[in-house]
């Protein structure tokens, strides 16, 4: 088996994917499968931190369009990410692998506050670290959170797990002629306006020289394949 390309990564998981075939909520079989893939990645000797979205429960932009202020809506969305992290933590630990949820919000009855020191400690102990609460500030997506946390903890790459197998020139579900890119620079991703990740996340990754690998989470074992350099996706770097 090939050695992993990276030794410490941040994996960005879509909250919507946690709903499985449903439009909202949590689908336990889906969460259990993701937990298994994360454990397999950890067993490769890779230190794994995870940022989860909250779109399976609350999206701040959508809530704010219904009369709630944008900062309040975004806060609701960030709290939803903590719930997803706790669900994933439970699924991982049921399989006998230690995990720990850290949050950008102070909520000592629920989970520990995110700090770089705590993250380094738990990763070095072999735990899978789940990072909830976004950045703790409104107007920033969990994509940006993933890149920010990766830069803070010295990760070597951000793995963006989504529902498509890379970055395309257009939505492949709507345009069958859409071209999939094997590799892009950060600047090309920003200038192309590709919607797989927001421009702020790409800009921060460019500033901090962090590669982003965009791949499909739908295929079991895809995280491990990407880590071994054998997976199918788009590398955004340079």
N, C-alpha and C positions, 0 to 999 in steps of 0.2 A: 504494500500500500504506500502511495506517495506521501512524503512528509508534507505537513501543512505549509502553505505559503506564508501565512501570518500566525503570530503567536498570541496576539491580543487584539480582539475586534469588538466593535459595537455593531450589533445586529438590530436593524430597524424593522419592526413588524407592524403591519397595518392592523388597526383596530377592527376595521370592517371584516377582515379575514376571520376574526374570532367568532363572528356570527355564523360561519359555515354557509349553508344554503339559505339561511334566513336573512331578512333585511336588517334586523336588530337583535341585540342580546348576545348571549354566549352559547356556543355549541360545544359541549364538553368533548365529544370525540375529536373535533378539530383542535381544541386546546391540548388534548392529550397527545395528538400526533406531533404538534409543534414542540411540546415538551420533550418527546422522544428524540426529535431531530436535534434539539439544543444539547441534550445529554450526549448524543453521539458526537457532536462537535467538540464538547468538552473532553470526551474520551480520546480525542486525537491529540490532546496536550495543549489545546488552545484555550486561553483565558477568554471567557465569553461574558460580555455585558449586553443587555437587551433594553432597547427603548420601544415601548408599545404605544400605539395611537389609541384614541378613545372613540373613534367614529362608529363603532358598533352600538354605542349608547348615546353619546352627545357630541355634536359638532358645534363649536362656538359660533361660527359664522351663521349656521342655520338657526340656532336659538336666537341670536341677536336680530335676525330678520323678523322675528315674531314679537318684538317689543322689549326684550331683555337687552341691556347695554352690552356692547361687544366685550369689554373687560369682564363682566359677569359671565357672559356666555363662554368665553375662553376659560375662565376659572372652572366652570362646570365641566368643560371638556377635559381639563387637566386632572380633575378629581376622578373622572371616568378612567383615565389611564392608570391611576393607582389601583382601582378595582380590577382592571385587567391584569396588572402585575401580580396582585394577590392571588387571583385565580390561576395564573400560570405558575407562580411559586408553589402553590399547593399541588398542582399536577406534577411538577418536577420532583418535589419531595416525596410524593407517593411512590415514585419509582426508585427511591433510595439515594437520590443525589441532592446534596445540600444547595439551597438557594437563599437569596436574601433580597427583599425589596427595600429600596432606598427612594425617598421622595424629596422633591424640591420644596415641599411644604412641611412645616413643623406639625407633626401629628403623632406624638409619642405613643399614644394608645394603639396606633395602627401599624406603624413602621418607623424605621430609623430615618433621620435626615440625611440627604445626600451630602457627602463631602468626598473630596479626592482621597483623603487618607483612609476613610472607611472602605471606599471602593477598591483601592489598592490592597488593603488587608484581606478583604473577602475573596478577591480574585486570586491572590497568592495562596489562600487556603483551599482553593479548588471549588469554591462556590460559583454558581451562575448568579450574576448580579442583575437584578431587574430594576430599571431606573424609571420611576413614575413621576407624575406631576409636571411634565414638560420642563421648561426652563424656570417655572415659577412665576412667569410674567405673561400677560396677554400679548396678542399679536404675533407670537412666534409659534411656528408649527413644530410638531414632533420630528419632522425631518431635520429642521434646524437644531433641535435638541440633540438628536443623534450625533450630528457632526460636532456640536459644541462639547458634548460629553466625551466623545472620542478624542478631541484635542486636549481636553482637560486631563484625561487619565493616561495619555500616551498610547492610545490604540494605534495600530498600524493601518487599519482600514475600517470603513463603514460598509456593511453589507445591507443593502436595501432590498428586503424581501417583499415582493409585490405580486400582483396577479398576472403580470406579463413577463416574458423571458428576456427582458432587456429594454433599452431605449429605442423607440421607433420614430421615424420621421413624421408619422401621423398615428392616430388611434387605429391599431390593427383590427379592432373589432368593427370599425366603421369603414376603413379604407383597406381593401385587400392588397393594394399595391404599396402599402407602407413598407419602408425599408428599415430593417433592424441594423443598428450599428454595433460592431464588435468593440469599438473603442472610440472615445471622444475625449477632448480636453475639457476642463471645467469651463473655459471661456466659450467653447462651442456649444456646450450644454445650455449655458445661460443665453447666448445669442440666438440659439435655435428655439428657445421658449418651450422646450419639451416639458410636459406636465407631470412626468413621473416623479419629480422632486422639485421643491420650490427653489426659486432663484437665490434666495438668501442662503439656503443650505449649500448650494453649489458654490456661491461666492466665498463662504466661510471655509469650505473644503479647499478651494483654490488658495486662499490666504494661508492656510495651515498645512498645505501640501499633503492633504489626505486623499487617497484614492477612494472612490465610491464604486462598489460593484452592484449593479442592478440585476436582479434575477427573479425567477418565479418560485414562490414558496409552495405552489400547488403540487410539485413533484416530490414525493417522499425522499429524504436523503439529500435534497438539493443544497442544504447548508454545508454539509460535509464535503460535497462535490466541489463547491466553490472554494472552500478552504484548502482543498488539495490541488486546486488549479485545474480541475477537470470539468467544472460545471459550465453551464450554458448561460451567458449573460453579457452585459455591457460593462466594460471598465471605463470609468470616467476619471482621468488622472492627467496631470501635467498641464 
